[in-house]
Each structure stands twice: as structure tokens, then as C-alpha cells.
Amino acid sequence: MILTNGTIRTLERSRPTVDELIVEGAVVRSEPLGVGRQDRIDLGGRCVVPGFTDSHVHFPTWSIIRRWVSLEGCTSLPDMLGLVAAAAAETPLDRWLVGYGWAGDLLPATGSRARHVLDGATGAVPTALWSKDMHTFWLNSEGIAKVACELDADGDTVEVDERGEPTGILREAAAFRFRERWLAFSIDEYADAVIEAIDVAHSRGVTAIHDKDGWIGAPAIWERVRDRGELGLRVWQSVPPEQMTAYEGMHKAGAEGDFLRVGYIKLFVDGSLGSGTALMLGGGGVTTTSAVDLVSIIYEASAAGWPVAVHAIGDMANRIALDALEATSEAWRPRGLRQRVEHAQHLDPDDVPRFAALGVACSVQFTDGVLSRDAVDGLPPSLAEGSFAFRTLSDSGAVIVNGSDAPLTEFDPLLGIRAAVARTLDERGPWRPEQALTVVEALEASTVWPAWLCGEERHRGRLVPGQLADLTVLDRDPVTCPSDDLASIRVVATMVDGRWVHNPPPWD
């Protein structure tokens, strides 16, 4: 087929636009290989870009959460409790009521009241509410009673009152243990939810993801989806370090261009800003992987050919991550491993140039960089200076890839691009506009550089001859349209591997 009569942005810097795009089979061609008539697709002035990649998403988790009680948008505790009470009235006593999306400022002022506050809305229905940042669970008394024998109430990750009794708040490791034990789903349940969510991804122009749900067994979920013939996304999958050996076969078997590749190790240095567990140079936070252990894991992963993705939120956590990657560079650099720091939210200015110097990518979240403006504005000015510093990182030469961190923020690349460029998503003016990126830079962070990061730059990420035909059709050109119009750009259609997977032409 030949796509014509529109703007085709290749994201190849030597030739950023072309008049026509020839797709034959699964590949972009310089000229048709077949004989006979070629279907001509009239774009009608629309814009074609490479298919979007979400470089940080918990896709199976997001898929399941779409079926839970949504607490996002609740601006007061009474509003949230009203939603929970309505859901509890429909929930059997032998099943968990699960909600997601509450913000940290909704917690009662007196933490010891947390579980009792929920009790009034839930009664005897065991209830677990997951925070927006996915680092904290809020349980009612019935929920605590069901799991108390498995909680390690050490006053750190399990919050306790003055009597040593759990308040109902579980953070970090305790929250993760709770989810793994009590909110487990079968592979088929996950697969059902994932297949539904893939259609949503296609409707938003997404053709590939870097998934972070390895710790819940995501490779097996994706295999089940593939076995059903429904794997319509290219998946670059992480696994935790303790599962490195178990997935060694899948890691070695994955070939460039495959729809499922188990490719890298995900580990944590700290927690999150919202939960108060980000590790800061000025003090505070929770260390989830020590500097010594981090170095050891990177050495082990490098020897086995695994790159790493290091979660680091606070400025101290980012320094620990960079120090470890620098200390181990003689092990991973000769192997061509492409390392990354996830989030890189708060950076000491002295650490900003280290990413480019080391060749370590910044896996950031453009949307979160705007939605966190109030929290960052509450930080000391010296820390705020290096927070969500996308322009500064880009100017330093760092590779930047963009992800949503869904379900933390909305799974929507266009929303992220708008956040990076406009630096606002509400009625307020741009926040720290000096850190804005250009539209082309934001597009590259959502297409070109994610493909490079997983070693597939020869196969996808740009619309040039020989690359896979993964593309997105937009209703207008985001590069030339007025900046105020970025909010109204829509995905018209999506193609993966040369097949229309969302809204095939002709279009009205």
C-alpha cells in the first residue's frame, strides 16, 4: 500500500518528511517489490509518525486495575469513602474490595485512625486501597485481620501506632508482599484483561511497550496472550534480579523484531516521593537496594548479558545508581549493554551530565513531570532545580525515553508529548517552561530512542526503508500545529507489522 496526501514524519533526521510511504508486507519499502496495482491510502492531510512506544508501563497491572474501583480524581476523603461504600455494598464478604488511585493527602491526619476510617465505609468487607504511586496500601480492620499473621510490623514498611498495632498502612516491601500474596490473579485472568487493554493501547497509537511487571510473572502472561493469537504489541520485558536465571532461556532466544523479548533486569534503589520513601541527599527515604548489592547485581547481570533498569527517584538514589553504573562500566560497556535509570526525577545538578558521560539513558515520565508540580514546588529550591529537568538533561546529551508509568498516570503518549512541550495539563500556565522540549524531541523520546534502548534501532522507531511498518496516523501534524492545539490532537489509526490494528481506512 502507499500512504499519500499528508505529512509523513519519518523521524530520520537526514530526511524528516517524505511525500509517500510505501508499505509492503510488514516492512517500509523504498519502492514496491510486488507487481500490479498498489492500494493508495489517501491521508487527507493527516499526519503519519512511527508507532509510539511506552517505555515504562506496568501493563498487566494497568489492565487489571481498569477493572477495579477507581479512586482517581477524588479530591476529598468523604468523596473517596462514598465510592468505597457504594462498592462495598456490592461486594461479598468472602472477597476483597480493591480500589486504586488515592492520593497521599487523603490519609487521615492521625495515621493510627487509617484503618478505622475505612471501617465505617466498608463494614466487614476486607478492603485494600492502592495508592496512586503504587507504593502504599491502605487496609481496613477486616483486611488487617486477614493478613496480620503475615505482616512484619517493624515500624518501617508496616506502619504501627503507639501500641505497636498496624494502622492499616503498608508501604514499599510490605505493600509489595501484600499484593503478591493476597491480590494474585491467574495467568488466564491477566491474559483476559491484557487482551482488552491492547485494544485500548492501539487506539492511543501505541505499538510497543517496555513492561515493568516482570515481578508478577508477566512473561508467562504475554506467552498466554501470544498463544491466543492476540499479541499485538511489541513487548520488551523486565524481570527482577532473582529471576534472572529462570528466564535466561527466553532472554537468549529473543530476536530483534520479535513481539516478545525478555530483555532486562529491573531493580529499585528507593521508593517514591508521594509515599515519602524517596532517598534524598538531605535525609529521609527508604533504601530498597544497598549500593553494595546494586554493584553486585549489575556485575552479575552484565556477565549474563542483561542490561539493567534502576528505579531511582530521590537525588541520593540517583547518585547511588550512577555511582554503581560507573563502577561497573568495565563489565557492561564492552558488551554493548544499554543501561537506564528509571524516573531520574530529582537530580543534584552535579549528577546531570553523568548520564551522557556514562552512556546511561534516562527513562522518564513527561506526564508525571507536570502532575508533580505542586509536590516539587514544596521542596527546597536547591532540590527543585534538578527535578524533572528534561531540557537540562537533553542539552547535556543524555538519551531520554518517555513512558507513562501507567497506572500511575494515564496510558497515553500524546498526553505525555503535550506535557513535555506545553509543561502544563490544566488551566494553569506552563510550569518551569525553561525545561520544555520541542515536539520533535518528545516524539523521538516516544519512538526513536525506545527502539534504540532495546537494541532494535535497525528494525523500528523510524519510518525508513527496511524498518518494520509500525505507525500511527494523527488527525494533524503535531510539529506544525499551534501549541494550543496539542491538547486536541487525536489518533486516527494504528498499524503494527503492516496490519491495521485500529480503525483501518478509509476515513471520513
N, C-alpha and C positions, 0 to 999 in steps of 0.2 A: 504494500500500500504506500501511497505518497501523501503526506500531510502538507498542505499548502495554503496560501492566502491567509497568513497570520504571522505572528512573531515567534520564531523558534530560537530559544536561547540554549545554546549548546553547553555553556559554562566551560568551554575550552577558550582559554584566554587569547590564543592566537587567532581565533575566529569565533567571536562570541555569538554571532547570529548567522543563520542561513535562511535562504528563501524557501527551501523544501526539505523535508525529512523523509528519507526512504527507509521503510521497514520491511524486511523480508524474513519470514520465519520469526526467530526470536532476536534478530540482530539488526542494528542500524547499518545500512549499506551506503556506499558512495554512488552506486548505480544499481538498477535491478539486475539480479542474476537470472531470474526466470524469463520466459518468453511469453508473449501475448499481452493482453490488456492488464494494466495495473490499476487497482482501485485508487481513486483520488478522493481524499478526505478534505472537504472544504472547512477550514478552521473559522471562516467568517470573522477574521480579525482577532481571534482569540490568541492566547499565548501558550506555548509548549515549553516545559522545563523538564529536566531529569526528575525521575520519581524521587520523592522525599524519603530520607532515612531518619528515623527517630533513634538517636544514639544512646539514649538512656531511658529505658522504659521497663516496667515490671509488667509485661504483657499478660501472662496468665492471671496475675493478681488483679490487674485492672479489669480483666474480663470477668472475673468472679465478682469483684466489687460492684460492677454495674448491676448486679442482681441484689445487692444489699440495700439497707436503709441509708439513703443519702442525707448526711448532715451538713453538707457543704452549703454555704450561703446562710447558715444560721448565725445571726448577729447577737443573740442573747441566749442565756441559759433557759429561760422559760420557753422560747421558741423551740430549742432543741429537745427539751423534755416533752413538749407536746407531740413532736414527731415520734419520739421513742415510745410514749404512752400509747399512741394510736397503733404502732406496730406491735407492741406487747399484747394488746387486746386480741390480735390475730395470731399470736404465736403460741403453740402448745407448750406446756410446762416441761416437756422432756426434750425440747430443742432450744438451741442457743438463738437469742436475738442478737444479730450482728449489725452494727452501723459503722459508717466510715465518714471521716471528713471534719470532725470537730476541731476548732482552733483552740490553742492553748489558753487563750484569755477567757474561755468559758468555764474553766475549772473554778470551783468554789474558792473563796479567799482562804478559808480554813481547809487545808488539804485533808485533814482527818475526817471531814464530812463527805468526802467524794463519793464513797460507795453508798452512803445513806441518802444522799441527794438523788441518786438513781433509783433507789428502792421505792420512793414514792411514785415513780412513773411506771415501774416495771413489775412491782409485786414479786411473786415467786418465779418469774421467768428469768432464767440465767441470761445475763446480758453482758456483752463485750462491745465497747465502742472504740474504734481505732482512730487515732489522731490523724490529722491531715498530713503530717510529715512522716507517718508510718513508723514512728519510734516509740509510741506510747499507747498502751491500752488502758481503758477506764472500765472497771468491772463493778457490778452491783454486789450486794452481800451474798445473793444466791450464787453468783458466779465465783466469788472468792471461796465460798464453802465447797464448791465442786473441785477446786484445784488447789486448795490450801496445802494439802499434803505434798504437793509437788513444787511449791514455791520456796525459794531460798531467800527468806526475808532478811537480807543483810543490810537494809537501810540505804542501799545504793541504787540498785536497779528495781528492787521491790520497795516501794515507799511504805513506811510504817509510822504509826502515831507514837505518842509518848509512852504508851503501854507496850509497844512492840507489835501491835496488831496491824495487819495490812490495811491500808486506807482504800484500796481498790485501784491504785495507780501502779502500773507496771511499765518500766522503761527499759530501753535497749535490750540487753541479753534476756532479761526476764520476759519482755514483750515478745521477743522472737521465739523463746521456748514455749510460751503460751500458745502462740499461733500454730507452731509446728505440731503441738500435741493435741490441741482442742479444736482447731479450725482447719483440720486436714480434710481434703477432698480427694475423691478417687480420680484416677487418670481420665476416666471417661467423663466425669463431671467437669473437670477442667477443659477437656477437649471440646465438649459441647459449648462451653462458654467462649472458648478461644475462637471457634469457627464462627460464632455470631459476631464476635468483635473484629475479626478480619474484614468482614464486610464494612464495618464502620471505618476501619483503617483505610481501606480502598477509597471510601467516599471522601476521605480527607487527603487524598493524594499520596498516601504512604505506600511504598513498595518494598521497604526493607527496615529492619529494626536491629538494634543491639540490645538484647534482652538481658536483664539482671536478675531473673528469678531462678537461677540455677540451684539455689539452696533448697527450693521446694520440689526439685526433680523436674524442672522444665524440659530437659532433653527428651525424657520419656513422653511428656505431654505433646511436644512437637512431633515426635515419631508417630504417635497415635493419630494426630491430625493429618500427617503425611500419608499414613496408611489408609485413611479415609478418602484420600484424593483431594483434600481441602487446604493444603499448604500453599497459600497464595502470597506469602511474604517471604523475603529472603531474611533468614534469621542468623545472626552472629551471636552465639550463646555463651554466657559466662557460667562458670561453676565455682564453688568455694574451694579453697586450697585443699581441704581434707578429702575432696572428691577427685582430685587431680588424677590419681592412679586409676580410679574406677572408669573415668572417661577417656583414658589415654587412647583407646582404640578409635573412638569417634573423632578425637582430636586429629589423629594421624590420617584418618580416612577422608576427612573433609577436603574437598577440592574447590578451587576458586570458581565461583559462579553457582555452586550448589545452593539449594534453597535452605538447607540446614547444615550449619557448621558449628561445632562446639570448639570455641577458639581461644578463650582467655580466662584468667583467674580473677575473681572479684573478691576483694578483702577490704576491711574497714580499719581506719585509724581512730575515728571518733564517732560521735553521734550526730546531732542536728542542732541548729540554732533554736528552733521552736521548742525543743524539749529541754533546752538548757544544758545539753551534753556535748556541744561543740568544744573542741580543745583549743584554748586561747593562750597566746603568749602572756597575756596579762593575768592569767589564772582562770581556773574553772574548766569544767568539761569532764568527759569520761574517755579514758584511753581504752580502746577495744582491741588493738593490736600494738604491742610494745615496739619500740624502734628496733630492738634486737631481733624480735620474732619477725618483723617485717623484712629485714635484710635476709634472714634465713629463708623465708618463703620465696622471696624474689630469686635468690640463688637456686633454690630447688626447682622453681618453675622454669627458670632460664635453661637449666641443664636438660629439662624435658621438652624445651621448645615452646613454652607457654608464655605469652605476654601477660602483664597484669593490669588491672584497673583498680586503682587505690582510692577508696572513698575518703575524702578529706574536706571538711567544712571549715573549721577554725584555722586561724593563721598558724598556730602551733602545729596542728595536724598536717597542714600543707608543707610546712618546713620539714617535719619528720618524713613525709612521703618523698619529698625532693632529695633530702639527705640520703635516704635509703636507695633511691634510684641512682643517685650519683655514686654512692659507694659500691654498687653492684654493676656499674655500667660496663666493666670489662667482661662481664659474663653475658649480658644480653645484647650489647651493641654489635659485636661481631656476628651474631646470629640474625641480625636484621629484625629483631623483635620491636614492635611499635607499642611503646608503653603509654599509659594515660593516667591522669588523675581525674577522678570523678568529682564534679562540683567545683572545686577550686574557688569556693565562694569568697573567703576572706583571706587576703594575702598581705603579708608585710611587703611594703614597696621593694625592699631589697631582694625579695624572692621572685618578683615578677619576671625579670629577664632570665631566670634559671630554666624556665620551661623550654624556651627556644634553644638555649645553650646546650641543654641536655638532649634535646630532641624528644621531649615528652609532651604529648598532646593534652590540651585542656578540654575535658568533656563537660560542658556547661549546660545550663538551662536558661535560655533567654527569657522565658516567661517568668520563672521564679525570680530573675533579676529585677523585675519590675514589681511583682507582687510582694516582694520582701522589703519594699522601700521604707515602710513605717518602722519595721524592726531595725533596719540598718541605720535609719536616722536617729534611733535611740542609742546607738553605740557611740563610744568615744570617737571624736573626729579622726584621730590617728588610725583607728581601725576601719572606720567607714571609708577612708580614702582608697583602700585596697579591696573593697567589697564589690563583687560583680563588675570588675574593671575590664570589660570586654574590649573597649577601644585600646586601652593601655596594653593589654595582652596581645592584641592583634598587631599593634605598632611595634611591639618587641620582637615580632617574628614568630610567635607561638602559633601552632596549629590549633584551631578551635573547631570543635564539632558540637552540634546542638542536639539536645534531647528534651523531652517533656518531663521526665521522671514521673510519668503517669503511674498510679493515680494521684500523685502529689499535686500536679497541675493538669490542665486539660490536655488530652492527647490530640494535638492539633498543630502541625508545623507552621501553618500560616499565622496562627496566633503568636508563635514564637518569633517568626520573622518580623511581624509587626512590633512586638515588644523590643526587639533588638534595634530596630530602626527608629521608631517613634518614642521609645522609652516611656511609654505610658499605655495603660489599657483601660483607663476610666476617664472621667471628666477633668481630672487634674492635668496640669501641663507636664511636659517631659521631666522626668526625674534624672538628675545628673546627665544632661544631654551631651556633655563632653565625652561620655562613654558610649555613645551611639555608634552602630556600624552602618555601612551602606547596605542597600538591598542586595547587591551582588555578593558582598561578603557574607550576609546572612544566608543567602541561597547556597553559597559554597559550603557553609558550615552544615547545611542540611542535605547536601548531595555529594559534592566532590570529596571533601575531607573525610566523611564517614566511610566511603568506599576505600580511600587510601588507608585508613586506620586498620581496617581488617584485611589489607593486602590485596584488594580487588580493583585497584585503580586501572588495571588493563582491561577490565571487564565491564565496569559500570561506573556511574557517577557523573558521566558527561554524555552528551548526545552527539557522538562522533562515529564514523565508520568503524565497524568491528566491535563496538560495545553492545551490550545487551539492551534490548528495547524495553526499558523500564522508564515510563514517562508519565507526566501529569499535565493535563490541559486545564488552564486557568481562564477565567472569563475576561481577563485583561492582563496587560503586561505590568508586573509589579515594579519594574525598573523605571519605567517612564511615566507611570500614573502619578497624580498628585499624592503626596504623603498622607493626606487626609483620607484618601480612597483605599489605603491598605486595609482598613477595617472591613471593607465591604467586598474584597476580592473573594471569589468562590471557586472551588474545584468543580470543573465541568465533567471531566472524565479521567480515568486512570488506566494505564496499560502496564502489565507485567509480563515479561518474557514474550513480547509481541502479541499478547492477547488482551483484549479489553476486559477488565475485571470490574469496572464501574462505569455505567452509563455510556455504552458504545454509541458511535454516531449512526445516523445523522442527528444533529441537534437543532433545536428551534432557533 
